[in-house]
Amino acid sequence: MQRKSLDLWVGLFVFLGAAALFFLAMKAGNLSSFSFGHVYPVLAKFDNIGGLKPQAPVKSAGVVVGRVGEVTFDDKTFQAVVTLNLDSRYQFPKDSSVKILTSGLLGEQYIGMTPGGDTHNLTAGDKITMTQSAVVLEDLISQFLYSKAAEGKDSGK
């Protein structure tokens, strides 16, 4: 009797450990908030997406309203084409804009969506034309260093 009780507790502990590992893996893979509800895809083109990855959140006012579905390259315009799978509960005007943002200084990248004022809403397959590419930290640092070097040359005259 004592042995069966011990086996039951060990089994329960192993099950809880496996569930915790599964939850951790889902969080690390950014899959914990998978939505199996209806979504509608919209497209957006960016000059530079930085480190944006599929399944990255699409947020509006800080609320996750969708996920990045697919990232491809358009070899005619030489731009990245990002498919945004927006939750059908959220309807956005056709003139909405999107930009690639970063959580914190070096955090994950996500898409920030700002609603427009159009009376017609986005539908499946629509294209968002107003986009802002990712800010690449290396580019900012090189611009800063270049401007400081230029200041140093000018002050030496």
N, CA and C atoms as an extended XYZ file, in Angstrom:
471
Properties=species:S:1:pos:R:3:atomname:S:1:resname:S:1:resid:I:1 pbc="F F F"
N         0.829       -1.192        0.000 N   MET     1
C         0.000        0.000        0.000 CA  MET     1
C         0.877        1.261        0.000 C   MET     1
N         1.906        1.257        0.828 N   GLN     2
C         2.808        2.402        0.919 CA  GLN     2
C         3.554        2.593       -0.404 C   GLN     2
N         3.933        1.511       -1.065 N   ARG     3
C         4.668        1.556       -2.333 CA  ARG     3
C         3.790        2.181       -3.439 C   ARG     3
N         2.513        1.827       -3.508 N   LYS     4
C         1.619        2.371       -4.529 CA  LYS     4
C         1.428        3.876       -4.336 C   LYS     4
N         1.333        4.311       -3.113 N   SER     5
C         1.170        5.730       -2.825 CA  SER     5
C         2.419        6.502       -3.259 C   SER     5
N         3.587        5.946       -2.990 N   LEU     6
C         4.845        6.588       -3.393 CA  LEU     6
C         4.944        6.643       -4.919 C   LEU     6
N         4.568        5.566       -5.590 N   ASP     7
C         4.593        5.534       -7.051 CA  ASP     7
C         3.637        6.572       -7.646 C   ASP     7
N         2.493        6.745       -7.037 N   LEU     8
C         1.529        7.728       -7.498 CA  LEU     8
C         2.098        9.141       -7.391 C   LEU     8
N         2.730        9.463       -6.270 N   TRP     9
C         3.302       10.797       -6.084 CA  TRP     9
C         4.469       11.038       -7.032 C   TRP     9
N         5.304       10.041       -7.247 N   VAL    10
C         6.423       10.183       -8.187 CA  VAL    10
C         5.888       10.399       -9.606 C   VAL    10
N         4.879        9.642       -9.983 N   GLY    11
C         4.276        9.796      -11.300 CA  GLY    11
C         3.672       11.173      -11.493 C   GLY    11
N         2.999       11.672      -10.464 N   LEU    12
C         2.411       13.013      -10.523 CA  LEU    12
C         3.499       14.073      -10.661 C   LEU    12
N         4.579       13.904       -9.911 N   PHE    13
C         5.689       14.856       -9.973 CA  PHE    13
C         6.337       14.845      -11.367 C   PHE    13
N         6.519       13.675      -11.955 N   VAL    14
C         7.102       13.570      -13.296 CA  VAL    14
C         6.165       14.209      -14.329 C   VAL    14
N         4.872       13.980      -14.199 N   PHE    15
C         3.902       14.577      -15.115 CA  PHE    15
C         3.933       16.105      -15.028 C   PHE    15
N         3.956       16.648      -13.817 N   LEU    16
C         4.011       18.105      -13.657 CA  LEU    16
C         5.310       18.671      -14.223 C   LEU    16
N         6.412       17.953      -14.045 N   GLY    17
C         7.692       18.390      -14.615 CA  GLY    17
C         7.648       18.415      -16.133 C   GLY    17
N         7.049       17.388      -16.738 N   ALA    18
C         6.929       17.341      -18.198 CA  ALA    18
C         6.018       18.459      -18.698 C   ALA    18
N         4.932       18.724      -17.979 N   ALA    19
C         4.034       19.818      -18.366 CA  ALA    19
C         4.752       21.158      -18.267 C   ALA    19
N         5.563       21.352      -17.249 N   ALA    20
C         6.318       22.599      -17.093 CA  ALA    20
C         7.329       22.760      -18.228 C   ALA    20
N         8.003       21.682      -18.603 N   LEU    21
C         8.950       21.738      -19.719 CA  LEU    21
C         8.235       22.057      -21.033 C   LEU    21
N         7.065       21.493      -21.240 N   PHE    22
C         6.283       21.773      -22.440 CA  PHE    22
C         5.890       23.253      -22.484 C   PHE    22
N         5.420       23.784      -21.362 N   PHE    23
C         5.046       25.190      -21.281 CA  PHE    23
C         6.246       26.086      -21.565 C   PHE    23
N         7.409       25.741      -21.005 N   LEU    24
C         8.623       26.516      -21.221 CA  LEU    24
C         9.039       26.487      -22.691 C   LEU    24
N         8.933       25.316      -23.317 N   ALA    25
C         9.273       25.200      -24.738 CA  ALA    25
C         8.330       26.033      -25.597 C   ALA    25
N         7.059       26.057      -25.254 N   MET    26
C         6.100       26.864      -26.006 CA  MET    26
C         6.402       28.352      -25.852 C   MET    26
N         6.748       28.775      -24.652 N   LYS    27
C         7.093       30.178      -24.412 CA  LYS    27
C         8.355       30.557      -25.168 C   LYS    27
N         9.372       29.691      -25.124 N   ALA    28
C        10.628       29.988      -25.800 CA  ALA    28
C        10.448       30.028      -27.307 C   ALA    28
N         9.560       29.209      -27.832 N   GLY    29
C         9.300       29.189      -29.265 CA  GLY    29
C         8.273       30.204      -29.705 C   GLY    29
N         7.806       31.041      -28.804 N   ASN    30
C         6.810       32.076      -29.100 CA  ASN    30
C         5.527       31.470      -29.667 C   ASN    30
N         5.161       30.298      -29.185 N   LEU    31
C         3.975       29.615      -29.675 CA  LEU    31
C         2.889       29.514      -28.611 C   LEU    31
N         3.111       30.126      -27.465 N   SER    32
C         2.192       29.936      -26.353 CA  SER    32
C         0.836       30.577      -26.573 C   SER    32
N         0.763       31.562      -27.438 N   SER    33
C        -0.522       32.213      -27.657 CA  SER    33
C        -1.049       31.916      -29.051 C   SER    33
N        -0.867       30.688      -29.477 N   PHE    34
C        -1.417       30.261      -30.757 CA  PHE    34
C        -2.925       30.439      -30.738 C   PHE    34
N        -3.436       30.988      -31.792 N   SER    35
C        -4.873       31.154      -31.900 CA  SER    35
C        -5.378       30.237      -33.002 C   SER    35
N        -6.310       29.389      -32.668 N   PHE    36
C        -6.875       28.504      -33.662 CA  PHE    36
C        -8.169       29.081      -34.224 C   PHE    36
N        -8.439       30.346      -33.923 N   GLY    37
C        -9.620       31.014      -34.446 CA  GLY    37
C        -9.394       31.436      -35.887 C   GLY    37
N       -10.358       32.140      -36.427 N   HIS    38
C       -10.289       32.572      -37.818 CA  HIS    38
C        -9.356       33.779      -37.939 C   HIS    38
N        -8.517       33.764      -38.953 N   VAL    39
C        -7.615       34.873      -39.232 CA  VAL    39
C        -7.789       35.288      -40.681 C   VAL    39
N        -7.400       36.507      -40.980 N   TYR    40
C        -7.372       36.962      -42.371 CA  TYR    40
C        -5.977       37.519      -42.662 C   TYR    40
N        -5.366       37.056      -43.769 N   PRO    41
C        -3.998       37.494      -44.085 CA  PRO    41
C        -3.992       38.819      -44.837 C   PRO    41
N        -3.082       39.692      -44.460 N   VAL    42
C        -2.804       40.916      -45.203 CA  VAL    42
C        -1.302       40.972      -45.443 C   VAL    42
N        -0.894       41.679      -46.479 N   LEU    43
C         0.510       41.743      -46.862 CA  LEU    43
C         1.073       43.124      -46.591 C   LEU    43
N         2.364       43.163      -46.265 N   ALA    44
C         3.075       44.422      -46.081 CA  ALA    44
C         4.491       44.234      -46.605 C   ALA    44
N         4.998       45.245      -47.316 N   LYS    45
C         6.364       45.188      -47.853 CA  LYS    45
C         7.256       46.124      -47.053 C   LYS    45
N         8.453       45.626      -46.746 N   PHE    46
C         9.426       46.394      -45.973 CA  PHE    46
C        10.769       46.385      -46.696 C   PHE    46
N        11.528       47.480      -46.556 N   ASP    47
C        12.879       47.520      -47.102 CA  ASP    47
C        13.836       46.685      -46.255 C   ASP    47
N        13.613       46.651      -44.951 N   ASN    48
C        14.484       45.900      -44.048 CA  ASN    48
C        13.639       45.393      -42.887 C   ASN    48
N        13.638       44.087      -42.662 N   ILE    49
C        12.844       43.538      -41.561 CA  ILE    49
C        13.689       43.220      -40.338 C   ILE    49
N        14.997       43.457      -40.406 N   GLY    50
C        15.852       43.167      -39.258 CA  GLY    50
C        15.793       41.698      -38.897 C   GLY    50
N        15.471       41.386      -37.642 N   GLY    51
C        15.402       40.007      -37.175 CA  GLY    51
C        13.981       39.506      -36.996 C   GLY    51
N        13.032       40.080      -37.735 N   LEU    52
C        11.639       39.655      -37.622 CA  LEU    52
C        11.488       38.215      -38.089 C   LEU    52
N        10.776       37.415      -37.307 N   LYS    53
C        10.614       36.002      -37.614 CA  LYS    53
C         9.127       35.635      -37.692 C   LYS    53
N         8.819       34.542      -38.399 N   PRO    54
C         7.431       34.056      -38.386 CA  PRO    54
C         6.985       33.768      -36.954 C   PRO    54
N         5.713       33.958      -36.680 N   GLN    55
C         5.065       33.804      -35.375 CA  GLN    55
C         5.347       34.981      -34.435 C   GLN    55
N         6.052       36.018      -34.909 N   ALA    56
C         6.240       37.219      -34.093 CA  ALA    56
C         4.874       37.888      -33.930 C   ALA    56
N         4.629       38.521      -32.797 N   PRO    57
C         3.318       39.133      -32.585 CA  PRO    57
C         3.093       40.382      -33.443 C   PRO    57
N         1.833       40.610      -33.775 N   VAL    58
C         1.382       41.864      -34.372 CA  VAL    58
C         0.548       42.525      -33.288 C   VAL    58
N         0.977       43.727      -32.863 N   LYS    59
C         0.314       44.394      -31.746 CA  LYS    59
C        -0.270       45.727      -32.178 C   LYS    59
N        -1.396       46.053      -31.580 N   SER    60
C        -1.999       47.363      -31.726 CA  SER    60
C        -2.394       47.825      -30.336 C   SER    60
N        -1.920       48.982      -29.932 N   ALA    61
C        -2.154       49.518      -28.586 CA  ALA    61
C        -1.673       48.547      -27.510 C   ALA    61
N        -0.631       47.785      -27.810 N   GLY    62
C        -0.070       46.852      -26.844 CA  GLY    62
C        -0.767       45.507      -26.770 C   GLY    62
N        -1.832       45.326      -27.544 N   VAL    63
C        -2.601       44.080      -27.520 CA  VAL    63
C        -2.232       43.258      -28.754 C   VAL    63
N        -1.988       41.967      -28.564 N   VAL    64
C        -1.669       41.095      -29.687 CA  VAL    64
C        -2.937       40.884      -30.516 C   VAL    64
N        -2.900       41.326      -31.768 N   VAL    65
C        -4.061       41.219      -32.659 CA  VAL    65
C        -3.809       40.246      -33.810 C   VAL    65
N        -2.641       39.648      -33.822 N   GLY    66
C        -2.313       38.701      -34.871 CA  GLY    66
C        -0.882       38.234      -34.750 C   GLY    66
N        -0.449       37.489      -35.754 N   ARG    67
C         0.906       36.934      -35.796 CA  ARG    67
C         1.462       37.078      -37.206 C   ARG    67
N         2.774       37.142      -37.291 N   VAL    68
C         3.443       37.130      -38.587 CA  VAL    68
C         3.338       35.715      -39.131 C   VAL    68
N         2.789       35.580      -40.329 N   GLY    69
C         2.600       34.262      -40.905 CA  GLY    69
C         3.795       33.793      -41.705 C   GLY    69
N         4.242       34.617      -42.622 N   GLU    70
C         5.294       34.197      -43.549 CA  GLU    70
C         6.118       35.406      -43.931 C   GLU    70
N         7.416       35.190      -44.129 N   VAL    71
C         8.312       36.241      -44.591 CA  VAL    71
C         8.976       35.741      -45.870 C   VAL    71
N         8.779       36.471      -46.971 N   THR    72
C         9.374       36.094      -48.249 CA  THR    72
C        10.094       37.296      -48.843 C   THR    72
N        10.790       37.054      -49.950 N   PHE    73
C        11.537       38.115      -50.630 CA  PHE    73
C        10.983       38.300      -52.034 C   PHE    73
N        10.666       39.533      -52.382 N   ASP    74
C        10.181       39.865      -53.720 CA  ASP    74
C        11.394       40.255      -54.569 C   ASP    74
N        11.751       39.406      -55.536 N   ASP    75
C        12.954       39.665      -56.321 CA  ASP    75
C        12.749       40.715      -57.411 C   ASP    75
N        11.552       41.252      -57.541 N   LYS    76
C        11.317       42.331      -58.500 CA  LYS    76
C        11.497       43.702      -57.842 C   LYS    76
N        10.995       43.865      -56.621 N   THR    77
C        11.127       45.142      -55.909 CA  THR    77
C        12.266       45.105      -54.888 C   THR    77
N        12.847       43.920      -54.663 N   PHE    78
C        13.930       43.727      -53.693 CA  PHE    78
C        13.518       44.172      -52.299 C   PHE    78
N        12.312       43.761      -51.928 N   GLN    79
C        11.785       44.054      -50.608 CA  GLN    79
C        11.330       42.765      -49.945 C   GLN    79
N        11.241       42.804      -48.629 N   ALA    80
C        10.703       41.672      -47.873 CA  ALA    80
C         9.185       41.798      -47.847 C   ALA    80
N         8.501       40.698      -48.129 N   VAL    81
C         7.038       40.667      -48.089 CA  VAL    81
C         6.634       39.877      -46.857 C   VAL    81
N         5.918       40.528      -45.974 N   VAL    82
C         5.508       39.915      -44.704 CA  VAL    82
C         4.005       39.695      -44.733 C   VAL    82
N         3.594       38.451      -44.463 N   THR    83
C         2.171       38.133      -44.361 CA  THR    83
C         1.761       38.247      -42.898 C   THR    83
N         0.780       39.074      -42.634 N   LEU    84
C         0.267       39.265      -41.272 CA  LEU    84
C        -1.058       38.524      -41.162 C   LEU    84
N        -1.132       37.576      -40.260 N   ASN    85
C        -2.381       36.861      -40.011 CA  ASN    85
C        -3.099       37.543      -38.854 C   ASN    85
N        -4.056       38.391      -39.185 N   LEU    86
C        -4.781       39.157      -38.177 CA  LEU    86
C        -6.007       38.385      -37.715 C   LEU    86
N        -6.264       38.446      -36.425 N   ASP    87
C        -7.435       37.792      -35.837 CA  ASP    87
C        -8.702       38.455      -36.387 C   ASP    87
N        -9.649       37.635      -36.799 N   SER    88
C       -10.862       38.183      -37.429 CA  SER    88
C       -11.721       38.989      -36.464 C   SER    88
N       -11.460       38.886      -35.158 N   ARG    89
C       -12.207       39.714      -34.199 CA  ARG    89
C       -11.847       41.179      -34.335 C   ARG    89
N       -10.646       41.447      -34.879 N   TYR    90
C       -10.161       42.820      -34.967 CA  TYR    90
C       -10.172       43.269      -36.421 C   TYR    90
N       -10.931       44.302      -36.706 N   GLN    91
C       -11.024       44.857      -38.051 CA  GLN    91
C       -10.305       46.198      -38.071 C   GLN    91
N        -9.405       46.368      -39.037 N   PHE    92
C        -8.625       47.592      -39.145 CA  PHE    92
C        -8.961       48.311      -40.444 C   PHE    92
N        -8.935       49.654      -40.418 N   PRO    93
C        -9.185       50.428      -41.641 CA  PRO    93
C        -8.126       50.154      -42.714 C   PRO    93
N        -8.491       50.356      -43.969 N   LYS    94
C        -7.582       50.091      -45.089 CA  LYS    94
C        -6.330       50.961      -45.058 C   LYS    94
N        -6.410       52.150      -44.474 N   ASP    95
C        -5.243       53.033      -44.464 CA  ASP    95
C        -4.416       52.894      -43.180 C   ASP    95
N        -4.491       51.751      -42.535 N   SER    96
C        -3.674       51.496      -41.342 CA  SER    96
C        -2.203       51.415      -41.744 C   SER    96
N        -1.334       51.675      -40.780 N   SER    97
C         0.102       51.596      -41.045 CA  SER    97
C         0.740       50.588      -40.091 C   SER    97
N         1.860       50.025      -40.517 N   VAL    98
C         2.589       49.057      -39.700 CA  VAL    98
C         4.060       49.434      -39.663 C   VAL    98
N         4.697       49.119      -38.553 N   LYS    99
C         6.140       49.317      -38.434 CA  LYS    99
C         6.728       48.216      -37.583 C   LYS    99
N         7.978       47.941      -37.810 N   ILE   100
C         8.675       46.897      -37.061 CA  ILE   100
C         9.318       47.546      -35.853 C   ILE   100
N         8.964       47.040      -34.680 N   LEU   101
C         9.446       47.580      -33.412 CA  LEU   101
C        10.217       46.509      -32.651 C   LEU   101
N        10.895       46.927      -31.599 N   THR   102
C        11.659       46.005      -30.767 CA  THR   102
C        11.196       46.121      -29.326 C   THR   102
N        11.010       44.981      -28.667 N   SER   103
C        10.663       44.966      -27.244 CA  SER   103
C        11.927       45.264      -26.447 C   SER   103
N        11.971       46.412      -25.823 N   GLY   104
C        13.156       46.782      -25.067 CA  GLY   104
C        14.289       47.179      -25.989 C   GLY   104
N        15.516       47.218      -25.449 N   LEU   105
C        16.671       47.649      -26.231 CA  LEU   105
C        17.135       46.565      -27.198 C   LEU   105
N        17.222       45.334      -26.718 N   LEU   106
C        17.701       44.239      -27.556 CA  LEU   106
C        16.715       43.080      -27.588 C   LEU   106
N        15.446       43.346      -27.350 N   GLY   107
C        14.445       42.282      -27.276 CA  GLY   107
C        14.000       41.798      -28.642 C   GLY   107
N        12.954       40.968      -28.628 N   GLU   108
C        12.432       40.415      -29.870 CA  GLU   108
C        11.743       41.502      -30.688 C   GLU   108
N        11.695       41.287      -31.985 N   GLN   109
C        11.027       42.243      -32.849 CA  GLN   109
C         9.586       41.813      -33.079 C   GLN   109
N         8.735       42.802      -33.225 N   TYR   110
C         7.318       42.557      -33.488 CA  TYR   110
C         6.796       43.651      -34.405 C   TYR   110
N         5.586       43.479      -34.872 N   ILE   111
C         4.973       44.474      -35.757 CA  ILE   111
C         3.982       45.303      -34.951 C   ILE   111
N         4.126       46.603      -35.013 N   GLY   112
C         3.187       47.518      -34.393 CA  GLY   112
C         2.235       48.047      -35.461 C   GLY   112
N         0.955       47.961      -35.194 N   MET   113
C        -0.052       48.373      -36.168 CA  MET   113
C        -0.810       49.583      -35.633 C   MET   113
N        -0.879       50.626      -36.450 N   THR   114
C        -1.604       51.840      -36.088 CA  THR   114
C        -2.805       51.972      -37.009 C   THR   114
N        -4.018       51.984      -36.450 N   PRO   115
C        -5.214       52.086      -37.299 CA  PRO   115
C        -5.310       53.454      -37.962 C   PRO   115
N        -5.863       53.448      -39.149 N   GLY   116
C        -6.085       54.691      -39.883 CA  GLY   116
C        -7.498       55.200      -39.655 C   GLY   116
N        -7.990       55.997      -40.591 N   GLY   117
C        -9.317       56.585      -40.443 CA  GLY   117
C       -10.272       56.257      -41.570 C   GLY   117
N        -9.879       55.343      -42.449 N   ASP   118
C       -10.731       54.985      -43.592 CA  ASP   118
C       -12.012       54.308      -43.106 C   ASP   118
N       -13.072       54.459      -43.881 N   THR   119
C       -14.346       53.823      -43.511 CA  THR   119
C       -14.408       52.367      -43.951 C   THR   119
N       -13.551       51.964      -44.895 N   HIS   120
C       -13.502       50.573      -45.347 CA  HIS   120
C       -12.409       49.830      -44.604 C   HIS   120
N       -12.684       48.575      -44.246 N   ASN   121
C       -11.733       47.778      -43.479 CA  ASN   121
C       -10.892       46.887      -44.378 C   ASN   121
N        -9.755       46.456      -43.834 N   LEU   122
C        -8.900       45.504      -44.531 CA  LEU   122
C        -9.623       44.174      -44.677 C   LEU   122
N        -9.401       43.516      -45.794 N   THR   123
C        -9.952       42.182      -46.013 CA  THR   123
C        -8.802       41.250      -46.385 C   THR   123
N        -9.084       39.969      -46.449 N   ALA   124
C        -8.061       38.967      -46.754 CA  ALA   124
C        -7.384       39.283      -48.080 C   ALA   124
N        -6.052       39.301      -48.067 N   GLY   125
C        -5.275       39.537      -49.276 CA  GLY   125
C        -4.944       40.990      -49.546 C   GLY   125
N        -5.466       41.922      -48.764 N   ASP   126
C        -5.153       43.339      -48.964 CA  ASP   126
C        -3.687       43.609      -48.656 C   ASP   126
N        -3.204       44.744      -49.201 N   LYS   127
C        -1.826       45.148      -48.977 CA  LYS   127
C        -1.807       46.438      -48.173 C   LYS   127
N        -0.984       46.456      -47.153 N   ILE   128
C        -0.774       47.676      -46.369 CA  ILE   128
C         0.389       48.417      -47.012 C   ILE   128
N         0.152       49.659      -47.426 N   THR   129
C         1.177       50.403      -48.161 CA  THR   129
C         2.058       51.267      -47.259 C   THR   129
N         1.517       51.706      -46.138 N   MET   130
C         2.302       52.558      -45.247 CA  MET   130
C         3.058       51.690      -44.244 C   MET   130
N         4.346       51.492      -44.514 N   THR   131
C         5.174       50.646      -43.656 CA  THR   131
C         6.433       51.400      -43.253 C   THR   131
N         6.980       51.004      -42.121 N   GLN   132
C         8.245       51.560      -41.658 CA  GLN   132
C         9.139       50.395      -41.286 C   GLN   132
N        10.312       50.344      -41.879 N   SER   133
C        11.230       49.233      -41.676 CA  SER   133
C        11.826       49.240      -40.281 C   SER   133
N        12.506       48.140      -39.983 N   ALA   134
C        13.148       47.980      -38.682 CA  ALA   134
C        14.335       48.932      -38.555 C   ALA   134
N        14.569       49.392      -37.343 N   VAL   135
C        15.749       50.185      -37.051 CA  VAL   135
C        16.847       49.198      -36.662 C   VAL   135
N        17.931       49.208      -37.435 N   VAL   136
C        19.027       48.276      -37.186 CA  VAL   136
C        20.049       48.973      -36.297 C   VAL   136
N        20.321       48.380      -35.154 N   LEU   137
C        21.204       48.987      -34.161 CA  LEU   137
C        22.596       49.243      -34.726 C   LEU   137
N        23.103       48.353      -35.543 N   GLU   138
C        24.434       48.528      -36.124 CA  GLU   138
C        24.482       49.766      -37.020 C   GLU   138
N        23.398       50.015      -37.767 N   ASP   139
C        23.345       51.202      -38.624 CA  ASP   139
C        23.346       52.479      -37.786 C   ASP   139
N        22.610       52.472      -36.681 N   LEU   140
C        22.593       53.647      -35.806 CA  LEU   140
C        23.973       53.922      -35.219 C   LEU   140
N        24.645       52.876      -34.796 N   ILE   141
C        25.982       53.043      -34.216 CA  ILE   141
C        26.956       53.569      -35.262 C   ILE   141
N        26.905       53.020      -36.477 N   SER   142
C        27.830       53.484      -37.519 CA  SER   142
C        27.534       54.928      -37.904 C   SER   142
N        26.262       55.334      -37.954 N   GLN   143
C        25.927       56.730      -38.251 CA  GLN   143
C        26.453       57.651      -37.158 C   GLN   143
N        26.321       57.223      -35.901 N   PHE   144
C        26.820       58.025      -34.783 CA  PHE   144
C        28.333       58.182      -34.869 C   PHE   144
N        29.032       57.077      -35.120 N   LEU   145
C        30.495       57.138      -35.203 CA  LEU   145
C        30.942       57.987      -36.388 C   LEU   145
N        30.246       57.868      -37.513 N   TYR   146
C        30.588       58.662      -38.693 CA  TYR   146
C        30.383       60.154      -38.424 C   TYR   146
N        29.282       60.505      -37.756 N   SER   147
C        29.035       61.920      -37.461 CA  SER   147
C        30.061       62.461      -36.467 C   SER   147
N        30.469       61.635      -35.501 N   LYS   148
C        31.499       62.070      -34.548 CA  LYS   148
C        32.842       62.234      -35.245 C   LYS   148
N        33.160       61.362      -36.196 N   ALA   149
C        34.408       61.477      -36.941 CA  ALA   149
C        34.385       62.730      -37.804 C   ALA   149
N        33.227       63.044      -38.400 N   ALA   150
C        33.108       64.250      -39.218 CA  ALA   150
C        33.252       65.507      -38.358 C   ALA   150
N        32.711       65.485      -37.135 N   GLU   151
C        32.877       66.621      -36.216 CA  GLU   151
C        34.336       66.820      -35.857 C   GLU   151
N        35.041       65.718      -35.672 N   GLY   152
C        36.454       65.789      -35.317 CA  GLY   152
C        37.288       66.406      -36.441 C   GLY   152
N        36.962       66.091      -37.694 N   LYS   153
C        37.671       66.684      -38.840 CA  LYS   153
C        37.408       68.160      -38.937 C   LYS   153
N        36.142       68.574      -38.732 N   ASP   154
C        35.766       69.974      -38.854 CA  ASP   154
C        36.399       70.823      -37.760 C   ASP   154
N        36.534       70.307      -36.551 N   SER   155
C        37.085       71.100      -35.451 CA  SER   155
C        38.590       71.249      -35.558 C   SER   155
N        39.249       70.428      -36.373 N   GLY   156
C        40.707       70.496      -36.533 CA  GLY   156
C        41.142       71.587      -37.486 C   GLY   156
N        40.244       72.222      -38.193 N   LYS   157
C        40.609       73.267      -39.169 CA  LYS   157
C        40.869       74.578      -38.522 C   LYS   157
